[in-house]
């Protein structure tokens, strides 16, 4: 990595020594529209030292460190500055440290990112500091538990807008921001440029929404404001603690690496959430959850912050849990927990079955480790477990504990024990055993029903069997419901539910003795606990043949998840899941579930399915999607979802011609808007299949010469089915370090096409030859894109697995890189096992 690491031990020692009171930061961005390389940064840090005479370092990444003085005495920067750290001489009890540096604009989405809009040539800046990048913009003690007050002053172009954590005043071309409350360095922020903005107010809180000028026509600020207001009302009532900052701005910024970032009072979002074209309601729901997730961070993470990144889950798991709850209870997406089951928990289950899985409360030794730990465990598993905990201790006690937690630790830092103390006090329960089972051990359990029936079909015995993987053998305590579902004229309905506590390897369920065996037994009905579930033979048959008859979305979602998990584990054939989707997707009512199922159906074809059946199944899937798009209600979400899936899977000449005709306008489907994004999707498939090329890509770019259009064109150029195109893409992504993060990501997405396995095979060896150097020379985000995105996942053969093993054994990569390659290897091994099951039956 190009950024110097910080270890937990170093941070602990520095926190023992220092008490930081404030920073005054001055930034000169006057030349930012024309100078793309550096800007002047001046920092004045005030802090106390518990042991006068001790030494430590301050973090600063700079092109040039011009001046440094400690308590009025100059520091020899030639010897004390490493490029990433400034070693300080002996400290006094009270200290003032002034540092002047030329810091660098970034194109990687880390630090102070600089972007020029191709539409109007305006320059836009924004910061992204989590986990360890604030010192790319100003000198600071860059760790979460050295909180301080930050006051920013910025000089810049007169027509620009400047936004930070706090309100500002302007004098000429200088913007001065009020000092912040005590907060961590990683949630400070600066966003600058000729941003378009709209403003409102709610409950005394000034609200702002910002985006680039060229996206202003697409900004649906009314809906964003509505969700924001619903969120504040919900969280104020739940937490009984007012939002702690004086204003709340939400800024949609270009080339953002994540979905959003919880900068206090100045939340940044991926600007893809400003929808340029028609999209489905699932995308609007996802955006609503993200808006509420970041708002929840104002309390979980910003007001009260983890002491060190071991307890990152105290930020992310809580924000994920309460944002889903807020979405379900305060917005129009009342089935948000169904989406959580389909999307977030599925992500958690996948992550928890990797060989690199870890406890929710992790052991994070340094910054490099945490940068690869923003995963399905930290977010989704943690949120699922918190949902269980709220039920276990009682929702009222859980809410009371959070209120105590915020007041007790406001503007401070906490650990897991601080939360457990508050929960224990409110509930009267000792949560130490629960914590060890659920927060401090890794792995996911599996629940299976085991029963016997008599000649009349009644249960004579019923047991829930709990299993754990060999590497993580913990059998946990669960509260779950068992649902008995029958096929009726009204559809598949629940006849009986029994709630039980499961502990150990087997748990008998006497309440079900005498009940008639249903058509389907659903363990973990209502999704009360975090566990994989299995279906007995009769239930699986009912599922495959009649899943569309379920009357409620949540049990249907649980069944879809169980079937997919059995496919991933090679317990059932990929072909069976493929048939299940084809049989049931037309009856599915939840648009997010439909889109998920269509993506998974594609995975059952490749890489999970029999390679000899790829073309046949692709044709079947495309034909089914074409049938459904033509039958769907004109202008509906379903019509759009089936059109996109049809476009992603077409291989037959008649299907490709259909796409070409939609693109040219020769064919019109009633109320189907072939708008900007759909046009790129249609052209993407034609390029992948060799039915369009460079001239068509350029023509489409001429129609959409925007930032998004340029990214699409890079993807499509890399997706051309030729050795020359793949070589060009590889050189750009791996060898050209001048690309922006979004550009590199777009090229990698086009390079990796399952239809191009033969073209990708020569790059297997080059991947392993390149990733070590890329990891050393690139920033974290850029290196991770290469390590994850270019792994040869579509060259599904034993030789790829063997080469991966050889690399891990011989190259001995650093732990974060080893983790990413190991996870990709596991995905490939899983695909090989699924393929063999599909071939052998």
N, C-alpha and C positions, 0 to 999 in steps of 0.2 A: 504494500500500500504506500501511496505517496504521502499520506498524512501520518505524522508520528503518533505512536500509540500512547495511551495512558492506562496504567494498570490500576486495579482496585486498591492495591497496597499503597501506591503513590498517592492516589486520591484520598485515601483514609488518613495518611500522614499529613497531607497538605491541609485537610479539613481540621485536623487536630491543632495545627499551628495557627491557622488564619481565621479571622472573623472579618469578612469583607463588608464594608458599609455602603459604598457607592462607586459608580463609574460616571464620569462625564466623557462622552464620546462625540468628537467632531469629525464629520466626513465631508470631503470636497468632491462632489459629483458633477461639477460644472462642465467638465469635458466629456462626461459619459456618453453623450450622443455621438461623438466622433472618435474618442479614444477607447478602444475596446480592450485595452490591456490592464491598466492600473488606475487606482484612485488613492488619494491621500487620506490617511486615517490617523487621528490623534486621540489617545486614550489617557485619561487621568483616573487612576484607581486609588481609592482610600481604604486602608485596611489595618487591622491590629494584628499583632503577633504575640502568641502566648509565651514564647520563649525568645526574648530579645537576643540577638546574636545568631539565631538559627538562619538557615538559608532554604530557599525553595526555588521554583521556576514559575514563570507565567507563560501561558500559551499564546503564540502569535505566529501565524503563517503569513509570510510577506515576501514580495519580490525583493524589497530592500528595507532594512530597518535603519532609519535615518538618525534617530536620536532616542536615548533612554536616560532618564535621571531618576534616582531614588532619593527622596528627601533632599532634593536640591543638588545632589552629587551625581556627576555623569557616570554612566556605566560603559565600560569598554565593549561595545557591541561586536567588535571584530572577533573577540575571543568568547564572549558570553552568548552569542546568538547562533543557533544551529540551523536556522531557516524555518524551524517549527516551534522552538522554545527559546526563551531568554532566561538564562540562569541569573538569579539575583544574588547580590552580595549580602552580607550580614544585615538582618532586619532590625529595626528599632521596635519599641512597643507600639508606636503609632507611625504609620507610613503613608507617604504619597508617592506614587509611581507614575511617571509620565512617559509615554512611548509614542513616537511619531514614525509612521511606516508608510511605504507604498504597498498597498495590498492589491491583490489581483482579482479582476472580474473572472467569474467562472462560466463555463459552458456545460457543466456536468450536473446542474441542479443542486449543487452543494455550495455553501457559502453565499456570496452575493452573485446571483446568476444574471447574466446580461443577454438580452434577446432583441433582435431587430425584426419588426413586422414587415414581411415582403409586400403587404398591401399598401401601407402608407409610409413606410420607411421610418416609423417612429421607434425609438428605443425604449424598452421596458426592463425594469430591474425588480428582483424580489430576492428575499433571503430564505434559506432553508438550513437550519442549524442543528437539528437533531441528527445524531447524538453528540457530535463533537466537532462542530464546524463554525461556531460563533467566532472563534479566533481567526477565521479566514477574513473577517471584516474588521475586527478590532481586538486589541490585546485584552485578555481576560483570564481569570482562573476558571477554565471551562469544564466544570463538573457540576452535577445537579445540586449538591448539598452546600455549595458556597454561594448562597443566595445574596442578592444585593439590590439596591435601587439603581436603575439605569436612566440617564438623561441623555438623549440624542439631540445633536444640532447638525443640520445638513444644509450645505450650500449646493444649489443646483439650478437647472434651467427654469426660467420664469414661467413657462407654460406647463410645467409638470405638476403633478399631484404627488404629495409625499404622505405616506401613511406608516405609522408605527404603533406600538402598544398603547400609547396615550394620546390625548388631544395635543394640538400644536398651535403655535402662533407664528405669523409670518411677518418678517421685516425685510422688504426688498426681495432679494433672492436667497434669503436665509429662513429656514424653518426650525423652530425650537420646540422640542417636545417636553411636556411636563415629566418630572421624574416618576418612574414606575414605583409601585409597592415592591417589597422584597420578592424577588422571583429568580428563577434559574436562568442562566445565560442562554440555554438552548431554546427558550420560548420568547426571547427578544426577537424583534422583527423590523424590517424596513422594506417597504414596497414603494417604488418610484417610477414615474413615467407619465405619459399623457393618457392616463386611465379615464375611461368613462365611468361615471358613478351616479347612483340614485340613493336617496336618503329617506329615512322614516324614523319613527320613535315608538317605543313600546314600554309601558310601565316605567317611564322615566329614563329609559336607556336609549341613547342615540344609536341608530342603526345605519350602516352603509353597505352597499353592494357595488363592487368594482369589477370591470373587465376591460380588455383592450378596446379601443375605439372601433376596430373593424369587426368586433363581435357584438357591438351594442344592439344591433337590430334583432339579435337572437336571444337576448337576455330576458328571461321571464321572471322579472323581479317580484311581481305580485305573489307568485307561488313561493318563491324563496323567502320573502318576508313573512308570508303566512306560516310556513313551517317554523321559521325562527321564533315567531311570537308564541306559537303553540309550545315550542320547546322551553322557552323561558317560563311560561306559566306552569308547565309540568314540573320543571326542576325546582322552581321556587317553592312550590307546594310540597314536593317530596323532601327537599333538603332543608327547608326552613332556614335558608342562608342566602342572602341577596347576592346576585352576581357581583364579583368583587372589583371589576374594573369599570372606569367611567364611560366607556363607549364600546360598541361591538361592531366591528367591520368584517366583512367576508369578501375575499378578493380572489377572483378566478385568474390564474396566472399561467403563462406559457411554459411548456417543456418541464412540467413538474413531475418529479419521480414517483410520487405516491398519490393516494387519493386526496389527501388533505393533511394539514398540519395545524396543531392547536396553539399557535402563537397567541399569547394572552391579548385579547381585544383586537387582534388583527389576524384572523384565521385565513390561511391560504388554501386554495382548492385547485385541483387539476381542472384546467379550463375545458376539458372534454365534457364537463358537467353543464356547460352552456351548449345546448343541443342545436347544432346548425341545421339538422334535418329531422324528419319525423322519426321518433323512436317509440319503443313500447313502454307501457306503464311500469314494467319491471325496472327500467332505467331511472324513472322518476322516483320509485320507491328506494332504489339504491342510493340516489342522491339525498333523499330525505333522511335515511339512516345515517349517511355520512355527515350531513349538517348537524344532526343531533348528537352524533358521536363526538364531533369536535366541540360542540357546546358543552357536553358533559365533562370534557377535559378541563374546562375552566375551573371546575371543582376538583376532579380527579386528575392530578398532574400539574396543574398550574397553581391553584391555591395551596394544595397539599401535594407534595412531590416525593417520589421515592428517594431514599438516601443515595442509593447506587443502583445501577442497572440490573442487579439481581432481582429487584422487585419492580421491574418494568410492568409486570402484569397488574400492579396496583393502579397503573394508569390505563393500560389498554383493555384488560379484561373487564374492568368496571365500566369504562366508556362504552364498550361493545354491549354489555348487558343492559345498562340503563338506557342506551339509545334505542335498542330494539324494543324495550318495554315502553319507552316514550312514543315510538312509532305506532305500536299496537294500541296504546291507550289514549293518545292525544291527536293522532292524525287520521286521515281516511284509510290508511293501510292497516286495517284491523287484523289482518292475517299475517302480520310481520313475523310471528313466531313460526309460521309454516315456512316462510322464506328462510328464516334462520336455520330451521331443520334441514332444508334442501341445500343451502349454500354454505353457511358458516360451519355448521356441525360436520358436514361432509368434508370440508377443508380440514377441520380438526382431526377427524378420524384418519384421513390420509396422512397428515403430518405425524400423528401419534403412532403410526405403524411403520415409520421409517426407522432405520437403525440409529439415526441421530436424534431420536425423540428425547425429550428432557422433561423434568417436572415443570409445572406452571411457575413455581418459585424456583428460578434457575440459579446455577452457580456461574456467574459472569466474571471472569478473571480480569478482563480488559476490554477496551473499546472495540477492538477487532472482533471479539466474540459477540458483543451485543449487536453489531451491525448486521449479522446474519440471523438474529434471533427475533426479528419482527415477523412472526410466523403464525401458523394455525393453532399452536399451543397457547402462545401469549395472548392472542386475540380471542379465538373462537372457543377453544376448550375452556379457557379461564372463564369466559362469559357463561358457558353452559353449566359449569360447576357453581358459579355464583347464583345462577337461577335455582339450582338445587338447594344451595345454602339458604337462600331466602325462604324457601318452603320449609326447610328443616328447622330453622330457628323461629319461624313465623315472620310473615312479611312486616308486621308492625314493629317487631323487635329489630328486624334488619334495618328498617328505616330509621328507627330511633338511634341505632348504633352509628349510622352514617352521619346523622346530625351531630352526635357527640364527637365523632372523629374529625369533622370539619372544624368545629369550634376549638377543640383541644389542640389541633395541629395546624391551624391557619397560618399561612405564609411560612410553614416549616417543612421538614422532611421526615419521612416515616419508613418503617420496615413492616414486614408481615406481622410481627408480634404486636405492633401498635393497633393494627386492624383487629386482630384476634382479641385483644384486650377489650376494645369497644364492643365487639359482638358478644363476648362472654358476659360483660356487665349488663347489656341490654336484654339478653336472652336467659341468663342464669345457667347457661350450659358451658361445660368444659369442652372447648373445640380443639384441643391438642390432638386427640386421636383422629378426628375428622381432617385436620390439617395435614397430618402425616400421610393419611390415605390418599387425599385428593390433591393437595398442593405440592407435596414434597416427594412424590413418587411418580414415575412415568408409565406410559402404556395405557391401553384401553382394554377393558373387559369385554367379553362376549357372552350374551345370554341366549340359551336355547331352551325351548320347552321339551320336556320328556314326559310322556303320559302313556297310560294303558286304558283301553275301552273294553266294555263287555259286549255281548252279542247284540245288544240293543243300541250300541253306539254311545253309551254313557261313560264318562270318565270313572275309572276305578282307582286311579292314581294319577297325580299331576305334580311334577317337580320342575322347578326352574334350576337349570344347570349353569353355573358361572365358570367361565374359563379365563385364563390370563396367559399372555405369551411367555415363553420360556425365559426370555431376557428380562422381563419385567413381571414377576410372578404375583404381584399384589392382588389379592381378592378383596374387593372393597365392599363397604356397606352401601346398599342402594335402597331407595324407596321407589317402587314402580307400580304401574297398573298393568294388568293383563286384560286384554279385550277379546271377547268372543264375538266373531262377526259371521252373520248368515247372509246368504243370497236370498233376496225376497223380490216380490214384484216391484217394490219401491227402490230396489238396488241393494247393495251390500250395506247392511246396517248392524250396529252394535247391539247385541242381545243382553250382554252382561259384562260388567267391569268389576274387577277385584283388585284392591290396593294392598300391597304386601311390602314387608321389609325383607330384603335379600342380604344374607351374609354367608360367607363361606362358599364351598364348592357346590352345595346343593341346598335348596330350600323347598320343602314340601308346601303345597297349597291345598289344604283340606277344604277350603271354601268352594273349590271347583268339583269336588267329588259328587257324582250324580248328575252333573250337567251334561247335556248332550254335546258330543264333539261338534264344533261348528265347522263351517267351510274354511274359516281362517282364524288362527290364533295369533294375536298380536301382543308379543311381550314388549313392554315399555310403551304401551298405549299412552297417548297424550304427551309423550316425549318428556317424562319427568326426570329421567336420569341420563347421564352420559355413558352410553354403552352401545356396542354393536349388537345387533339382534339377528337371529337366524329363524327361518321358517321351516316347519315340518313339511313333509312331502305333499300332503293334501293342501295345506295353505299355499305352498308355492305353486301348485297346479291352479288353484283358484286365482292366484295373483296373475299368472301368465295369461290365463284365458279370460279373466273378467275384471281386470283392475279398473277399467273405466266405469264400473258400476258403483264404486265407492261414492257415498253421498257427501262426505266431508273431506276438506282438503288435507288436514293434518294427518289422519291415519293413512290416507293415500300417499302422502309424501314420505311417511315412515316406511311404507312398503316399497316404494321406489328406491329409497336409500338402502334398505336391506337387500334388495335384489341386486343393486349395483355393487354393493360391498361383497356379496357372494361371488359376483363375477370377477371383481378385482382379486379376490383371494383364490380364484380358480376352483371354487367349490361348485359353481355352475358354469355352463358353457357360454362363451361370448355370444354365440348364435342364439341362445335362449333369451338373453337380455335384449338382443336386437329384435327378436320377434315380439317380446313384451312391449317394446316401445312402439313398434309398428301397429300392434293391436290396440294399444291404450292411449296413444298420444292425442288422437282425435277427440277423445272424451274428456281429456284433461282441461280444467277450467282456469287454472292459475297460469298466467302468461309466463311468469318467471320459471315455473316448473317445466312448461313446454319448451322454452329455450334451453334449459339445462338438459332435458331428456334428448333433445336433438343433438346437442354437443356430445353427450355420452354415447349415443347410438353411433356416432362417427368414430369414437374411440374403440367401440367393440369391433368395428370393421378393421381399423388399423390405429394403434399397433396391437390390440388385444386379440384380434380374430385370425382365423386360418388365412394365410396369404393367398391360397388358391381361390378363395371366395371373395376377394376384395372387389373385383369389378362387378360381380353379380350383386353383391350387397349394396355397393354404391349405387348401382342402377335402381335397385329396389327402393332405397332410401330417397333418392332424388325423385323417383316416380311417385312415391307416397306424398312427398312434400308438394310436388306439382299438383297432385290431385287435391290436396287439402287447401292450398293457396287459392285454387280456382273455386273451391266450395265455400271458403270462408266469407264471412260478412264483409262486403266491400268497405275498404277504409279502416278495417279493424286491426287491432294489435296482432291477432292470430294470422291475418293475411300477411302482414309484414314479417312476422316470425317465420312462417312457412316459406315465404319468398327468399328470405336470407339463407335459410337452410338449404333450399333448393339450389341457390346460387353457389353455396359452399360445397355441394356434393355432386353436381352435374358432371357426367363423363361421356354419356352417349351423344352422338351427333345431333339427334333431334332436341335433346335438352340444351346443348350448347347453342344451338341455333335459336332456341326460345330466348335464352339469355341475350344473345346478340340482337334479337329483334326488340326485346324490351329496352335495351340500351339505345338503339337507333331510333326508337319510336315507331317502328314498323308494326309492333304488337302493343296493344293497350289492354291492361287489365283494369276493370272498373274500380275507380277510386284508389288505385295503387299509385302513390306518388313516387315516380322514379326521380328522386331528388339527388342532391349532391352526394350524400354518403352512400345511398343505394347504387348510384352509378359506379362509384369506385368499387363496391362489392361485386357488381356484375362484371366489371372489367377485370377485376382480380382473378376471377375464375377462368375467364377467357385467356388471360395471360398464362396462368399456371398450366392450362391444357394446350398451350401452343396455338391458340386461335386468334391471338392478338399479340402485339409486340411493341417495340420502342416507339413507333410512330403513333400508335393509338394511345400509349401512355402520355406522350408529349401533348397530343391533342386534348386529352382530358385535363392535363395540368394547365393548359392554356385557358380552359374554361374555369378552373378553380385554382388560380395562382395565389393561394393563401398558405399560411403555415401548415394547416392540416393537409391541404392539397399537395404540398411539397413532400410531406412525410409519406402520404399515400404513393406518390410517384417513386420514392426511394424503395418502398416495399415492393411495388410491382416490378421495378427493374431487377431487384434481387430475386423475384419469383419467376423470371423467365426460364424456361426449361432448356438451358444450354450450359455447357461447361464454361464458356466464356463469361456468361452472366454470373455464375456462381463464383468464379475466380474474382471478378470485379467486386462482388459483394463482400467476399472474404477479406480482400485487401483493405477495403474501406472500413469494415467493422473492426478488424484486428490490428491492422498496421497503420492506419491513419488516425492519429490521436487528436486531430483538429475538429472532428465531428462533435456536434452537440449531443447530449444524452438522448434526446428524442429522435435524432437522426440515426444514431447508432442502433437504437431499439427498433426503429422502423426497418432498417436493413436486415437485421437479424430475423425479424418476423417474416420477411419475404424469403430469405435464404432457406429457412427450414420449412419444407413442404413434404408431406408424407408421400405424395405422388412422385417425388424426385429422388427416391432412395438410391438409384444407381448413380445419379449425379453427386449425391452427398457422400457416397462411400469413400472417395479419395481424400476427403477432408477429415476422416477419423483420426489418422495419424497426425495430421497437422494441428488438430485440436489439442492433442496431448503435448505436442512440441511447443505450443504457443501459450498455454494458459498460465504457466509459471511466470513467464516474462510479463504477461498482461497484468497479473496480480501484483507484481512488484512495481510496475511503472504507471498504472492507472489509479484513479481515485476509487474508493470503495464501490460507488454506484456503477461506474463504468466497468470495473473489473467483474462485478457480479453479473452484469448483463452478458458479458462474454462467457464466463464460466458456466452459467445456467443456460443461456439462450443458445449457445453453439454446441452444447453436448450432443453427440450423434444419436439422439433418442429415436430417430426414424430408421436407423440402420440396425434393425432388430435381429441380431444374430449373436451366437455364442462368441464369435471372434471379437465383437465390440465389448462384450462383458469381460473377456479375458484381457483385452488391452487395457481396460479400465483398472482391473485388478493389478496388472503389471505396473501401471503408472502409480497407483496408490502405494504399492510395495516399494518401488524403486526410487521414485522422485521424493517421497516423504514430504508432501506439501504442508504448508503451515496449516494449523487447525481450522481456520475458517474456510479456506479453499478445500481442504480435505472433506469438510462437512458437505459443501455444496456438490462436490463430485460424487461423494458417497450416496447422497440423496438421489442424484440423477442415475447412478448405477442401480439403485434399488428399484426405481421406476422401470428401468430397462429389464431387470431380472423379473419383475412382476409381469411385464408384457410377454416375456418369453414363456413363463409358466402358463399364462392365460392362453397364449397361442397353442401350446401343446395340449391343454385341456380341450380347446375347441377342435383341434385336429383329431384327437384320440377319442373324444366323447366321454 
